[in-house]
Amino acid sequence: MGKPSIPKGTRDFLPKQMARRNYIFNTAQIVFKKFGFQQIETPAIENLSTLTGKYGDEGDQLMFKILNRGDKFKKAVDHGEKESDFAELALKYDQTVPLARFVAQHQNEIVFPFKRFQIQPVWRADRPGKGRYREFYQCDIDVVGTDSLICEVEFIQVFYEVLTALKIPDFNIKINNRKVLAGIAEVIGEVDKIIDITVAIDKLDKIGIEKVNEELASRGLSQKAIDQLQPLISFEGSKQEAFSFLRTFLKSSETGMKGVEELAYIVDYCSELNIDKCLTLDLTLARGLNYYTGAIFEVSCKNFKGSICGGGRYDGLTDQFGLKGIGCAGISFGADRIYDVLEENNLFPQDDMDGLDVLFVNFGLKEEHYVMTFVQQLRSKGLSVEVFPTAAKMKKQLSYADYRNAKHVVMIGENEMNSGTIRVKNMLSGHQEDCLFDDFFQKL
């Protein structure tokens, strides 16, 4: 057997990393609950039929499919049939489609509008790279059962509160509307190419305008249509200038104008709430997933390539699971990318979040039994406390205290037992003193 390893695009998390990840999740959950969202979970695996066709061709190709097993599978492969034809299950690609399935399946057990949050891993057979993983956590909130644009305004508020609480530097919440994109396709005479247009222009930040134009041509758009798209693709200006441009460009499209008015409603609302300074109207923001129907969001931050959050409105996704005419919208925090941003900018709290409050030195069996009452009292107050498991050399026990980032080390030997005192070492300052346990307990 070779050197132990894990698949590319996956990671092990050490205790310190887990503490930092939980800091992100806990910060987000506090905000989610403040806005009335409730937690659920869905399985890691879904029926392949549930997931297929919801993400576009590229998304479907990035799904991890689970092959069937057994005699029927073996015989089929032996006869030359493709293994890929024998997959009925897949790892979930995101949380949104499983949520639509969940809502349709449990519609009689929940109340609409249904506001949920979900923190679980998802899997994509993507090419691993910086900030891009095959297994990663999504931290989502969604509202199902209403088409009110207040949902979109709340999402921007949640983005703002969570990212501000995490001290993310110079974050930018970009917004567009899928109806605007549909209207653009109408205006340039390429209604049937709406998916091709959105998939291509969604890559503008990654591949540049020339490559986007090449992809548009390869997807069958006429040169005239590509030329008509150029003012849109190359547009730069303020939110008000963008609205003026769109109202002129889309004046012949009822769908497009509806998208513009929805955007204006959201932006004006955010202005009233004084959270519009971090909001940008991005006319090329498309997000390639097929299920979006209205507002779409993407969040980036200073000196970090790629997005750290995203989302949008996806009315009607539950239709495919038998629950018709239901409004849905949601956003997702890319916890792993946010972790990278916090680490690169040294933004995690300086005090170690996984350290011990107190380590009791072990001097032997008699002393070990003596300190257990004290240990129990400290733990009853929610403090993190350990007794070193063996009477090892003092140097080894203090080294362990350093490794565990213990704040205090308590030493109770035979002399301390006889005098009814304890010896406490403050591991941050190095100061050491003798005192009564009750006094130490009160200080903590």
N, C-alpha and C positions, 0 to 999 in steps of 0.2 A: 504493500500500500504506500502511495506517495505522500508528500507533505500535505497536511490537512488544509483544505481550502473551501471556499464557497463560490457559487456561480457569480460571474461578472454582473454588475448591476444590482447586487444585493449586499447587505452589510450586517455584521454583528454589532451589537451595542453594549459597551461596557457600562458599569453602574453610573459613572459620572455622566456619560452620554444620555443614559436613560433619565437621570435626574433633570438634565437640561431639556430633553424632549418633553418630559412631563410639565416642566415650567411653561413651555409653549402651549401644550394642551390645556393646562389648568387656567392659564390666562385667557385663552379663547373661550373655555367653558363658562367662566364667570360672566363674560359679555353675552354669550349665547343665552344663558338662563335669564339674564336681565331683560332680554328682549322676548322672553316667553317660549323659547325653543326647548323641546323635550328630546331625550336621547333614545335612540333605537340601535339595533344591530341587524345586519343581514348576513347570510353565509358567505364564506370565501368563494364557494363555487355556485354557479347558476346553471340552469339548463342552457345549452348552446342556442337553442331557439329563442330564448329570452333576450340574449345579447346581440345576436347577429342582425345586421342591417340597421342598427341604431346609430352607428358611429361613422358611416361612410366607408368606402373601400379601404382607405388607409387604416382606419381604426379596426376594421374586421381583420386585416392582415396582422395587426399587432396583438391580437388576442392569444393568450395561452390556452390551447385546447387540450382536453384530457382524453386520451385514447381509451376506448373500451378494452376489456380484457376477456379472456375465456376462450373456450374451444372454437366458437363461431368466428371470433376475431382471428385466431391462429390459422384456421382453415382458409379464410378469405385471403390472408396475406400469402399463404402458401400457394394460392391459385393466382397470385399476381395482382390482387386488388390493392388500391392505395390505402395506407394506414390512416391518412387524413379523412377518409370517408367513414371512419369508425369512431368518431368523436360525438358524444351527446352532451358533454359537460364542458365548461370553461371556467377559468379563474375570472373573477369580475374585473372589468376594465376600468370602471369608475363606480361611484355610489349612486348615480342618478337613475340609470335604467333599472337597477335592482330596487330603488325606492319606488319607481312607478309600478313595478310588479308587486311590491309589498303593499302599496296603497290599494291597488285593485283587489288583491287577495284578502286584505283585512278591512275592507271598506265599511263593514258592519260593526267593527270593533273600535273605530276611531271617529273623531268628530272633526268636521271641516269648518273653517280652514285648519289644516293639520300642519303644525310647525315642528319640525324635527331637526336635531343635530346628530351627527354620526362621525365617529373617529375610528377608522379602520384602514387596514392596508388594501391596496389594489395592485394589479399586476399588468404589465405591458411588455410585449416581446420587442422592446425598443433597443436601439444601439446605445449601450451605456456610454456616459460621458459626464463631464462636470455638471452637476445639478440635474442629471438625467439618470434615473434608476429604473430597473425592471420591477422591483418591488418597492413601493413607497406608500406613505400614509396620506390619506386625504382627510381633511377636517372640514366637514360640510354642514351648511344649514340650508333648509328648503322650506318653502310654504306651498302646500298643495290645497287646491279648492277655492282659489280666488284669482281674478285677473286684475285686481287693484294695483295701480302703480305705486301705492304706498309701500308695497313689498320691496320694490327696487330702491326706493329711498331708504328704507330700513337697512337694506344690504350695504349701501354706501356708508350709513352710520356705523354698522358693525365692522366693515373694513377699517373705517377711521379709528374706532375705539380700540380694536384689537391691535392694529399695527402701531398705534400711538403708545399703547400700554407696553408693547414689546420694544419700543424705541427704534423701530425700523427707520433708517435714514432716508429722507426725501422720497417717500413713496408716492407713486402716481397712479391714480385710479382712472383707467381709460374706459370710455363707454361708447358704444355704437348701438345700432338697432338692426335686426335682421330684416325688418320691413324696408328700411332704407336701402339695404343691399338688394332686396328683391325689386324695389323701385328702380334702382340703377340698371339692373338687368333688363327691365321693361324699356327704359329710355333708350338703351343702346341696341334694342331689338334682339336680345339674347335671353329671353325668358327661360328657355329650356336649359340654359347653361348656368343657372344660378349656383348650383353646387360647385361646378368647375371654377366659377369666378371666385367664390368665397374661399375655396381650398387654396387657390393660387395666391390671391392677395393677402391671405392670412400669413403667408411666408415672407412678406415684404421686409420685415426687420431682419430676417435670417439670411435671405439670399439676394436682396437688392432689387431695384426696379427692372433692370435689364433681364434678369433671370425670371422674374415674375411675368414679364411680357412674353418671354420665350415659352413659359409654361402655359400661358393663356392661349398662345398660338397652337401649341401641341395638343391642347384640349379642344381645338376646333373653333375657336373664336375667330371671326373675320378681322382683317387688319383695320377696317373701319371701326369696328366695335372696340378694338384695343386702343385705337387713337382717341376715341371718345372717352375712354377710361382715364387717360393720362392726367387731365386736370384734377381728377379725384385722387389718384394715386400719389401725385406730387403735391397735393394741397398742404399748405402751412399757414396757420393763422389762429386767432383767438376763437373762443367758443362762439361769440356773436358773429364773427366773420364766417365761421363754419356754417352756422344756421342760415346766414344770408346766401351763401353759396349753394347749400342744399335746397333751399326753397326755390331758387332759380333753376337749378339743374333738374329737380324732380317735379316741376310744376305740372307736367303732363301725366304723372303717375299718382293715382289716388292712394295706392298702397304705400308708396314712398313718402307721401306727404303725411300720412297717418303716423309713420315711424318718426318723422321729424317732430311732429307735435308731441308724441310720447317722450322723446328725448328732451324737448323744451320743458315739459312739465317736470321731469325729474331734475333737470339742471336748475330750474327756477326754485324748486322746493329745497334743494341743497343749498342754494344761495341764501334763502331765508333762514336756514339752520346754521349758516356760517361754516359749512364744511365743503364748499365748492372750490377752495383754493387748491386742493389736491386732486381735482377732477378735470380730466381732459377729454374733449370730444375728438375721437380718433376715427376718421372716415374710412380708414382701411382695415380697422379691426373687424375680423370676420369670425374667428374661431371655427375651425373646420368641422366640428361635430354637426351632424345633420339635424339634430332634434331641436335646435334653437329656433324660436319664432318671433321674439321681440327683442328687448334690451339684452345686450351682451357686455360683459365686463372682463377686463384683464388688468392686473396690478403688477407694476414693476417698481424697482427701487434703484437708487444711485449705485453705480459701479457693480451691478450684478446683471449678468447676461441672462435673458429670458424672463418669464413671468414668475411671480411667487403666489398669485391667486387668480381666480377666474370664475366665470359663471354666466348666468343669464336666465331669460324666460324661455320655457319649453312647453307652452300650452299644448295639450292634446297628446302628450306622450303616453298617458294612461289609456288612450283610445285603443292602442294595440293590445292591451290586456283586458279589454272588455268594459272599461269604465270610461264612458264617453263625456266629452265636453268639459273636462276639468282643467282649470287654470293651474299652472305650476311654474315655479321659479326658484332658483337657488344659486348659491355661491360656494366655492371650495377654496380652502387655505392649503397651499402646498407646504405642509409641515416640514418636509425634508429640505426644501429650498430655503424656507425661513430659517431653519437651523443653520444652514450654511452662511446665510447673511449675518446672523447674530454672531456666529463664531468668527467670521472674517473681520467683523467690525468690533470684536471684543465687547459685545453688548450683553452677555449673560451676567446675572448678578455675581458680584465678586465673592460673596460668602458662598462656600460650597453647599449645594442644596442636598447633597447625599451624605454629609458628614454626621458623625456621632456627637451628641451633646455631652455624654459622659462615658469614659471607659474606666472600669474598676480593675486595678491590677490584681492578679491572682498570686497570693503568697503561699497557698497550700490549702488543703481540704478544710481545715478548721476555719481559716479566714474566709474561704469561699462561701461556706454556709453562713457565716456572720454577716456578710455584705448583702446577701440575697434579699433581706427585708428592705434595705435601703434601695436596692435596684427596683423592687416592686413598687415602692412609693413613687420613685421618679417616673417610672413607666406609666403609672396611673394618671399622671399629669400630661401625658402625651409626649414625653421626652424620649429621644432615641438613646438607649443605654445598653451597654454590653459589659459582661465580665469576661476577661480573657480566659479561654477554656482550660489552660494548664498553667502550672507554676513555673513558667519558663524564665529565663534570665531577664532581668529588668530591661536591658538594652533591646531585646527582641520585642517585649511588650510595648515599650515606648515607640519603637519603629512602627509597630502596628498602629498605634495611636496616630502617628504622623500620616501613615498611608490612608487611614480612615478619616482624616481631617477632624479628629476629636477636639472639641473645644476645651474640655477639662479631663484630667486624669486624676482619679481618686485612689489613694494608697492607704490601706488599712491593714497594718501588720499587728503583731502581738502587743507592741507598746501602745498603739492607738486603741486596740480593743480594751486594754487595761485602763486607759485614761478616759475612755468614752469620747475620743476625738477622731477626726479624720484629717488626712493630709491631702490638700488639693493643689494641683499644678495647673495653672492657666496656660494652655498650649499656644495661645497667641502671643502673650507677653512674656512667658517664661517664669512669671512670678509664682512662688510656692508659699503656702501658708497652712497652719494648723487651725482648725476651727471645729465647732460643733456641727453635726450633720444638719440639725434643724436650721441653723443659720445659712448653711450652703443651700439647703432646700428652698428657703425663702428667697434667696438671691436669684435662683434659677426661675 
